[in-house]
Amino acid sequence: MIRLEKVAIAGFKGISDRIEIPAKNFNVIVGKNDAGKSTILKALDLFLNNRLYIPENLNNRTPQFTEVELFFSTNDTQIIIDENVQTTFEQEELTNSDGLLHITKRWDGEKTGKITPEYFVTRKSYKDLDFFSLTEAKLIKLCRDNSLEAEPGLMTNPETGEDHNNAEKRQRLKSIYIDRGFEFEYIQEKLPTSGQNRLKKTEQAIKKCLPQFEYFLADSPLSESDSAIQKYFKDIAFKVIQDQVDTNVLEQTVISQLQNVLSGITDKINSVVPENEQVKAKIDFDWSKLISTGFESDGAEGAVPLSARGDGFRRITMMSYFEYLAEEKNEDHQNIVFAFEEPETFLHPSAQENLFEKLSEISNAGYQVFLTTHSPVLVSKTQRNDLHHIFREQGNYQINSNVTNYKEIADDLGVTVDNQFVSMFDNAKCLLLVEGVDDCKAFAHVSKLYHENGITSDQFENLGVVPIPVGGCGSIKHWVSLDLLTTLNKPFYIYLDSDKESEQETSPNVEKLIEYGFVEGQNFSVTRKREIENYMHPQALERLAPGCGISFTDWCDVKGKSKENDMRVALGGKKIANKHFESLNIDELLSTFNPTGNDDEFVSLYNKLESLVSEA
């Protein structure tokens, strides 16, 4: 399966000079209004979905052409150019100097009417002896003209004695060209729009491999009728039909029933039209038109289709579709690039968080995701390596895909030091920066029970310690929060998940925080287990969700195990900590925070925070 690695755009909408955008697995595009965030998505839509080009698409500072280039890693994807002969982009040298499939479309913005793009592929071409588009007869002649047929094994496979096919002839010729020092160059080959020559077959092979591009606009209802969703369901139905129904017998049965009626109608038509305009009956089967799927909810007045529900409700419902895609383990999943323009539209902030998790999960499952957003909620949960910052500099379109200056993004989103939520921390004596809301609730609960049982002298609330959910180590919210802390001039301590998958592994968060200039033990530490969910003992969960039978170690993905458990609803799925942590009793907490009885992890954290408060 080919995978998008880079996009280049020139002369399109707000982009005049050529810009390049690396295509990551998960791409969050941020910037001010009218900065041109959606331009990237529209360029992909124009190219991959063959949208109608209009002259207004041409940038007003560009002389004539709009050009969009896509670069794909090809991963030895099997293609067929010559009849029944499998080959690859690599074998055919249909890759550029970086080993990527590089295809270009160019639209002439000065034309009128329907504007058809010119289509190009970058490939290797051997000077004076380019053989890529030659027929078999010309290939053989080329071999003879250059005395290459004398080379051992050129015309036949030395192992089988059979004649080489065309792809094998080209492969042998290439190796000989290289050995003899023939020069080559990379050229942009124009692909024809018609005909059946080898270049046209190459265009057809490329087209079959391109990913499906599903674009959800800002005002899109994100409905179950969207083409990507319907195609997914229809593909499942087609497979059932193919595996369990003899379609030939079914078609013949239908045809025989229809033929008599159609013949009668045909005879009546032909009796009144000239002989040179006679018609005949034709019966076609399109199984896809027999299949339509959807959802409806039961209300007081009967079943209500999703199309009649509010936009927010429909978007929340469709999150389940994305979650299902993420959970599918099928390695042969559809090659889809999802693009969402401001997906937070219509959604409450808590629903935005849920949406982000779903989109992130489908990216982790192998799909590529692009989204534009104005939402601090979505941006705050995004890892810095997944951000693209769009801005204008002296009127020129600029993109930064290696974000280090988080303050500029914070300013674009309107997150400033005078933001209202700063006042929440005015009375705080020390700020505890943790990963998420679940961690805040969990540590507040532990603090309360430890104090009530005389293990600590006070609880966080009375001590003046305020937990803040700052997101992961690379999260933009983390660094925005640190900017706020500098302004507030309050002591803080960072306590993040270790994210380790074994005891011997080095925590990636430790490495990152040290890289950012923090000192372990002085202003940060990480959990001794993988994450907060690992501090919920399996026996405690059995008490809270009887019969769940869940088991895990200190380094397991507890949320994942909870989602896969038959009692995932009772356990809470990925929200297992949110659902059950505050129900843990003191003995259950001690069994995980102080399993040996002489080195309590929470007490160590408490003592550090207490010392910061006393020093303030």
Sequence and secondary structure as in RCSB ss.txt:
>XXXX:A:sequence
MIRLEKVAIAGFKGISDRIEIPAKNFNVIVGKNDAGKSTILKALDLFLNNRLYIPENLNNRTPQFTEVELFFSTN
DTQIIIDENVQTTFEQEELTNSDGLLHITKRWDGEKTGKITPEYFVTRKSYKDLDFFSLTEAKLIKLCRDNSLEA
EPGLMTNPETGEDHNNAEKRQRLKSIYIDRGFEFEYIQEKLPTSGQNRLKKTEQAIKKCLPQFEYFLADSPLSES
DSAIQKYFKDIAFKVIQDQVDTNVLEQTVISQLQNVLSGITDKINSVVPENEQVKAKIDFDWSKLISTGFESDGA
EGAVPLSARGDGFRRITMMSYFEYLAEEKNEDHQNIVFAFEEPETFLHPSAQENLFEKLSEISNAGYQVFLTTHS
PVLVSKTQRNDLHHIFREQGNYQINSNVTNYKEIADDLGVTVDNQFVSMFDNAKCLLLVEGVDDCKAFAHVSKLY
HENGITSDQFENLGVVPIPVGGCGSIKHWVSLDLLTTLNKPFYIYLDSDKESEQETSPNVEKLIEYGFVEGQNFS
VTRKREIENYMHPQALERLAPGCGISFTDWCDVKGKSKENDMRVALGGKKIANKHFESLNIDELLSTFNPTGNDD
EFVSLYNKLESLVSEA
>XXXX:A:secstr
  EEEEEEEESBTTB S EEEE  SEEEEEESTTSSHHHHHHHHHHHHTT    GGGB TTSSSEEEEEEEEE T
T EEESSTT EEETTTTT S TTS EEEEEEEETT  SS   EEEEEEEEETT   TT  HHHHHHHHHHTT TT
STTSSB TTT  B  HHHHHHHHHHHHHHTT  EEEEEEEE SSS SHHHHHHHHHHHHS EEEEE TT    TT
SHHHHHHHHHHHHHHHHHH  HHHHHHHHHHHHHHHHHHHHHHHHTSS GGG         GGGG     EEEET
TEEEEGGGS HHHHHHHHHHHHHHHHH   TT   EEEEEESTTTT  HHHHHHHHHHHHHHHHTT EEEEEE  
HHHHHTSBGGGEEEEEEETTEEEEESS   HHHHHHHHT  TT GGGGGGTT SEEEEESSHHHHHHHHHHHHHH
HHTTSSSS HHHHTEEEEE  STTBHHHHHHHHHHHHHT  EEEEE    SSSSS  HHHHHHHHTT  BTTTEE
E SSSSGGGGS HHHHHHHSTT      TTS HHHHHHHSTTHHHHTGGGHHHHHGGG  HHHHHHHHSTTSS  
HHHHHHHHHHHHHHH 
